[in-house]
Amino acid sequence: MRTLPYAVLLYTPANKGAILEYVAHLAAALPADRAQVFLQTGECSAWPPDWPALPGRVSNLALPSPARYGTLRWALSRYAWALANGARRLALARQLKADIIHMQTVLPWADGFLAPLERRRSRVVCTVHDVAPHLYRLPRQLDRRLRGQYYRACAGLLFHSAANAAQFEQEYGFAPRASAIVPHGLAWRGPVTEHQRSEARRCLGLQDSQPVILFFGNLRPGKGAAVMTDAFAEVRTRDSKAFLLVVGSSAPHFDVAALEERLQRLPNGSYRWIRGWLSDSERETCFHAASVVVLPYTSFSSQSGVLLMAYRYACPVVVSDVGSLGETVANDRSGLVVPPGQPDELARAILHVLGDGALQMELRDRIVGAAQEKYAWPVVAERTAQFYERLLGGGAA
C-alpha cells in the first residue's frame, strides 16, 4: 500500500493542441487530497487563458528541430529529440519520486528503450488515444513491434472506449497487464444560443437561415473527404441553401489536388475551405455556426477529438461506423451513424438531421446530458485516479 498522496507525472512533449488540452484538464481535475500531480510538457510560450492554471507544470521539453518531412535530417532530428525528452522525463520522475508516470504520447523508436528504467521506480501508465498512429513514421511492422514492446512494459493502459480496447488486442496481439475504459473528457461550453449562432455565421459571411455542415480536423487519408464532397453534392440537390464548411490543414500523403478538384465541382458559393492552424476563437466560430458536424471517416482507430469538440458545443453529429465513432454516438444517442464509404447513406442522414428541428433539439439535449455527466472532467479524473490506485495496491496505508 502507498501512503496518500501519491505522486503522478503526466507527460506529453506537445506545446499546443488537443492532447495538451486533454492532459491539462486531467491534471487540474485529479483529486488533490489523493494525488500530487505534475505535468511535463513542451516549451510553452503562452498558456491559453481558459485552461486551468497548474502550479505543478514543468515546461522543459524541447521541440523538434524544423526539417523537411521524410528527409534523413528530419529522421535523425526526431530521434535525437525523442531520446533527449525521454531522458528529461526519467530525470524528473526520479527527482519527484513519481509513483505513476502517465504517458499521453508514445514515440516507439525511443520510448521503448527507457521503459525498463522507468519501471524500476514507477508504475508506467499510458492512455492509448490512438490505437494505431494516424501517420506511420516507421515501416508499419517495425512501428507495431516497437510500440507493442512499450505497451507490454506498461503497468496498465487506458482506453476511451471498449471498441478501442478490442482494436488494440487485434492490432498488437496481446491483452495489457491491466486496463480500464475511461471516456475522453471535455471542457463543456454550454449549448450554443441563437445569438451566438447568428454572430458566428455573420463572421463567416453566411446567412442565418443557411444550414451549415462542418467537416473539421487535420485532413488525412481515411478521413473520408471524397465521401463528404460526394454526399454534399447530393445534399445540395435537395437543399439549395446548404453550405459545406471544410476546416483543416492537410497532413503528409493527403491528396490536396483531388480535394480541390472535388470542391470546385460543387456549386459556386456553396462551400469554403479554411486552411491552417485556427485560434481558439476561430475554432469556436466554426462550431457555433454549424448545424451538424460530420465525420465520414473510412478508417479510424482512435477516439475522435473532433467528436468531443462537437459535444463541447452541443452540436448534432453524423458519423461513420468505424473505430469507436459508431459505438460512442450510438451509446450517447447524439447523432446518426452510417456505414463507411457510402455517400448516399451519408447524404440521407445529413438531410434527416437538417430537416427535422425537433430531432436537432433532442440530439442537443442528449449531448448536454452526456457532457455534464459522462464526459465531465471530475468524472474522468476520478476514474483515472481509481485506476492509479488499483495499480498501486489501494493507495492508502
C-alpha positions in Angstrom: 0.0 0.0 0.0 1.2 3.5 -0.8 0.5 6.5 1.5 -1.5 9.4 0.3 -1.0 11.5 -1.7 1.0 9.6 -4.3 3.0 11.5 -7.0 1.9 11.5 -10.6 3.9 12.7 -13.5 1.7 13.4 -16.5 3.8 13.6 -19.7 3.3 14.9 -23.2 6.0 16.6 -25.4 3.4 18.8 -27.0 3.3 22.6 -26.5 -0.2 23.0 -28.1 -3.1 21.0 -29.4 -5.8 18.6 -28.3 -3.5 16.2 -26.4 -2.1 19.0 -24.3 -5.5 20.4 -23.6 -6.7 17.0 -22.6 -3.9 16.4 -20.1 -4.1 20.0 -18.7 -7.7 19.5 -17.7 -7.0 16.0 -16.4 -4.1 17.3 -14.2 -6.4 20.0 -12.8 -9.2 17.6 -12.0 -7.3 14.8 -10.4 -8.2 14.7 -6.6 -5.6 16.8 -4.8 -6.1 15.0 -1.5 -5.0 11.7 -3.1 -2.6 12.7 -5.9 0.2 15.2 -6.1 0.2 16.0 -9.8 3.0 17.3 -12.1 2.6 18.0 -15.8 5.7 17.9 -18.0 5.2 19.5 -21.4 7.0 21.1 -24.3 8.2 24.6 -24.0 5.0 26.7 -24.0 5.2 30.4 -25.0 1.7 31.1 -23.8 -0.7 29.1 -21.7 -4.3 29.6 -23.0 -6.3 31.7 -20.5 -9.3 29.4 -20.5 -7.1 26.4 -19.5 -6.6 25.6 -15.8 -3.6 27.1 -14.0 -1.3 24.3 -13.0 1.3 25.1 -10.3 2.9 21.7 -10.9 3.6 22.4 -14.6 7.2 21.9 -15.9 7.7 23.0 -19.5 11.2 21.9 -20.1 10.8 19.5 -23.1 12.5 20.5 -26.3 10.5 20.9 -29.5 11.6 19.0 -32.7 14.0 20.8 -35.0 12.5 22.1 -38.2 13.3 19.9 -41.2 11.6 18.8 -44.3 9.4 15.8 -43.6 10.8 12.5 -44.6 14.4 13.6 -45.1 17.4 12.0 -43.3 17.9 15.2 -41.3 14.2 15.1 -40.2 14.5 11.4 -39.1 17.8 12.0 -37.2 16.5 15.1 -35.5 13.3 13.4 -34.4 15.2 10.5 -33.0 17.5 12.8 -31.0 14.6 14.9 -29.8 12.7 11.9 -28.6 15.7 10.5 -26.7 16.5 13.8 -25.1 12.9 14.4 -23.9 12.7 10.8 -22.7 15.9 11.4 -20.6 14.3 14.6 -19.2 11.2 12.6 -18.3 13.2 10.0 -16.5 15.2 12.6 -14.6 12.1 14.5 -13.4 10.4 11.2 -12.4 13.4 10.4 -10.2 13.5 13.9 -8.8 9.8 13.8 -7.9 9.9 10.2 -6.8 6.9 9.6 -9.1 4.7 6.7 -8.2 2.9 7.0 -11.5 4.3 8.1 -14.9 1.3 8.7 -17.1 2.2 8.8 -20.8 -0.1 10.5 -23.4 2.2 10.1 -26.4 4.5 7.2 -27.3 7.4 7.7 -29.6 8.2 4.0 -30.2 11.7 4.5 -31.7 12.9 6.0 -28.4 10.5 5.4 -25.5 10.9 1.6 -25.6 14.5 1.9 -24.6 13.6 3.9 -21.5 10.7 1.7 -20.3 12.8 -0.7 -18.3 14.5 2.2 -16.4 11.2 3.8 -15.7 9.6 0.6 -14.4 12.3 0.3 -11.6 10.8 3.3 -9.7 7.3 4.0 -11.1 4.2 2.4 -12.4 4.0 3.4 -16.1 0.5 4.1 -17.4 -0.4 5.1 -21.0 -3.6 6.5 -22.4 -3.9 4.9 -25.8 -5.5 7.9 -27.6 -4.7 6.3 -31.0 -4.5 2.5 -31.2 -2.5 2.9 -34.4 -0.8 6.1 -35.5 -2.6 8.3 -37.9 0.7 8.5 -39.9 3.4 5.9 -39.7 6.8 7.4 -39.2 8.4 4.0 -39.5 7.5 0.9 -41.6 4.2 -0.4 -40.2 5.6 -3.8 -39.0 8.5 -2.1 -37.2 6.3 0.5 -35.7 3.9 -2.1 -34.4 6.7 -4.2 -32.9 8.3 -1.2 -31.1 5.0 0.3 -30.0 3.9 -3.1 -28.8 7.1 -3.6 -26.9 6.5 -0.3 -25.0 2.8 -1.2 -24.2 3.9 -4.6 -22.9 6.2 -2.8 -20.5 3.4 -0.6 -19.1 1.8 -1.5 -15.8 -1.6 -0.5 -17.3 -3.3 1.0 -20.3 -6.3 3.3 -20.5 -8.7 3.3 -23.5 -11.5 5.7 -24.3 -13.9 3.0 -25.5 -14.4 -0.7 -25.5 -14.1 -0.7 -29.3 -10.6 0.9 -28.9 -9.6 -1.8 -26.4 -10.8 -4.6 -28.8 -8.9 -2.9 -31.7 -5.8 -2.8 -29.5 -5.8 -6.6 -28.9 -6.3 -7.2 -32.6 -3.6 -4.8 -33.6 -0.9 -5.9 -31.2 -1.9 -9.5 -30.4 -2.0 -9.3 -26.6 -4.0 -8.0 -23.8 -2.5 -5.4 -21.5 -1.5 -6.3 -17.9 -4.2 -4.1 -16.6 -6.6 -1.8 -18.4 -9.7 0.4 -17.9 -12.2 2.3 -20.1 -12.1 6.0 -19.3 -14.0 8.3 -21.6 -12.3 11.3 -23.2 -13.2 14.3 -21.0 -14.3 17.6 -22.4 -14.5 21.2 -21.3 -18.2 22.0 -21.5 -19.0 25.3 -23.2 -22.8 25.1 -22.9 -25.4 24.9 -25.7 -25.0 27.5 -28.4 -27.5 30.3 -28.3 -29.3 31.6 -31.4 -27.4 34.9 -30.9 -24.0 33.1 -30.9 -25.0 31.1 -34.0 -26.1 34.3 -35.8 -22.9 36.1 -34.9 -20.8 33.2 -36.0 -22.5 32.9 -39.4 -22.2 36.7 -39.8 -18.4 36.4 -39.2 -18.2 33.7 -41.9 -20.3 35.8 -44.3 -23.3 33.4 -44.2 -27.0 33.9 -43.7 -28.8 32.9 -40.5 -31.1 30.6 -42.4 -28.3 28.6 -44.1 -27.8 25.0 -42.8 -24.1 24.7 -42.2 -22.4 21.3 -42.5 -19.0 21.3 -40.7 -16.2 18.9 -41.8 -13.4 19.7 -39.3 -9.9 18.5 -38.5 -6.5 17.7 -39.9 -7.1 16.2 -43.3 -5.6 12.7 -43.7 -6.3 9.7 -45.9 -9.1 7.8 -44.1 -10.9 11.0 -43.1 -13.5 10.5 -45.9 -13.0 13.8 -47.7 -14.2 12.3 -51.0 -17.2 10.7 -49.3 -18.1 14.1 -47.8 -17.9 16.0 -51.0 -19.9 13.4 -52.9 -22.5 13.4 -50.2 -22.7 17.2 -50.1 -23.3 17.3 -53.8 -26.4 15.1 -53.2 -27.5 17.3 -50.2 -27.4 20.4 -52.5 -29.8 18.8 -54.9 -32.4 18.6 -52.1 -31.4 21.8 -50.1 -30.1 24.6 -52.2 -29.1 26.7 -49.2 -26.9 24.0 -47.6 -23.3 25.2 -47.0 -20.2 23.0 -46.6 -17.5 24.4 -44.2 -14.2 22.5 -44.5 -11.7 23.4 -41.8 -8.3 21.8 -41.6 -4.8 21.6 -42.9 -3.6 18.7 -45.0 -1.3 16.0 -43.5 1.5 14.4 -45.4 0.3 11.9 -48.1 -3.1 13.6 -48.3 -4.2 14.4 -51.9 -4.8 18.1 -51.7 -5.3 18.5 -55.5 -8.0 15.8 -55.5 -10.0 17.5 -52.8 -9.6 20.9 -54.5 -10.9 19.4 -57.8 -13.9 17.8 -56.0 -14.8 21.1 -54.2 -14.6 23.0 -57.5 -17.3 20.8 -59.0 -19.7 22.0 -56.3 -22.0 25.0 -57.0 -20.3 28.4 -56.6 -20.7 29.8 -53.1 -21.8 26.5 -51.6 -18.5 25.8 -49.7 -15.4 27.2 -48.1 -12.1 25.6 -47.1 -10.4 27.3 -44.2 -6.8 26.0 -44.0 -4.1 26.4 -41.4 -4.0 26.4 -37.6 -7.0 28.1 -36.0 -7.1 30.1 -32.8 -9.5 29.0 -30.1 -11.9 31.8 -31.0 -11.8 31.0 -34.7 -12.4 27.3 -33.9 -15.3 28.3 -31.7 -16.8 30.4 -34.5 -16.9 27.4 -36.8 -18.6 25.2 -34.2 -21.1 27.9 -33.3 -22.1 28.3 -36.9 -22.5 24.5 -37.5 -25.9 22.9 -37.8 -24.3 19.4 -37.9 -20.8 18.1 -37.6 -19.9 15.3 -40.0 -17.2 12.7 -39.5 -17.4 10.4 -42.6 -14.2 8.5 -41.8 -13.4 5.4 -43.8 -10.8 4.1 -41.4 -10.1 5.0 -37.8 -8.6 3.6 -34.6 -9.0 6.4 -32.1 -11.4 8.4 -30.0 -12.1 11.4 -32.1 -11.2 14.8 -30.7 -13.5 16.4 -33.3 -16.4 14.4 -31.9 -15.7 15.8 -28.5 -15.4 19.3 -29.9 -18.9 18.9 -31.3 -20.1 17.7 -28.0 -18.5 20.7 -26.3 -20.9 23.0 -28.2 -23.8 20.5 -28.2 -23.8 20.1 -31.9 -25.5 17.1 -33.5 -23.3 14.7 -35.4 -23.3 12.2 -38.3 -20.5 9.7 -38.2 -19.3 6.6 -40.0 -19.3 3.3 -38.1 -15.6 2.9 -37.8 -13.3 2.8 -34.8 -15.1 4.0 -31.7 -17.2 6.6 -33.5 -20.3 4.5 -34.1 -20.2 2.9 -30.6 -19.8 6.3 -28.9 -22.5 8.1 -30.9 -24.9 5.1 -30.6 -24.4 4.9 -26.8 -24.8 8.7 -26.3 -27.6 8.9 -28.8 -26.0 12.1 -30.0 -26.5 11.7 -33.7 -26.8 9.3 -36.6 -24.4 6.5 -37.6 -23.9 5.4 -41.2 -21.8 2.7 -42.9 -18.4 4.0 -44.0 -17.7 4.9 -47.6 -21.3 5.3 -48.7 -22.1 8.9 -49.8 -25.8 8.2 -50.4 -26.3 7.0 -46.9 -24.3 9.9 -45.5 -26.4 12.4 -47.6 -29.7 10.9 -46.3 -28.5 11.1 -42.7 -27.4 14.8 -43.1 -30.7 15.7 -44.7 -32.6 13.9 -42.0 -30.9 16.0 -39.3 -31.2 19.3 -41.2 -34.8 18.7 -42.0 -36.0 17.8 -38.5 -35.9 20.7 -36.0 -37.3 18.5 -33.2 -34.7 15.9 -33.8 -31.9 18.6 -33.6 -33.2 19.8 -30.2 -33.5 16.2 -29.0 -29.9 15.4 -30.0 -28.6 18.6 -28.4 -30.4 17.8 -25.1 -28.8 14.3 -25.1 -25.3 15.8 -25.7 -25.8 18.2 -22.9 -26.6 15.3 -20.5 -23.6 13.3 -21.7 -21.3 16.3 -21.5 -22.3 17.1 -17.9 -22.3 13.5 -16.7 -20.2 11.0 -18.7 -17.5 13.4 -20.0 -17.2 15.9 -17.2 -13.6 16.2 -16.1 -14.2 15.4 -12.4 -15.8 12.1 -13.5 -13.0 11.3 -15.9 -10.3 12.3 -13.3 -11.9 10.1 -10.6 -12.0 7.1 -12.8 -8.3 7.7 -13.7 -7.4 8.1 -10.1 -9.1 4.8 -9.2 -7.0 3.1 -11.9 -3.8 4.6 -10.4 -4.8 3.3 -7.0 -5.6 -0.1 -8.3 -2.1 -0.3 -9.7 -0.6 1.0 -6.5 -2.4 -1.6 -4.4 -5.2 0.6 -2.9 -3.5 3.9 -2.3 -3.9 4.4 1.5 -1.6 3.0 4.1 
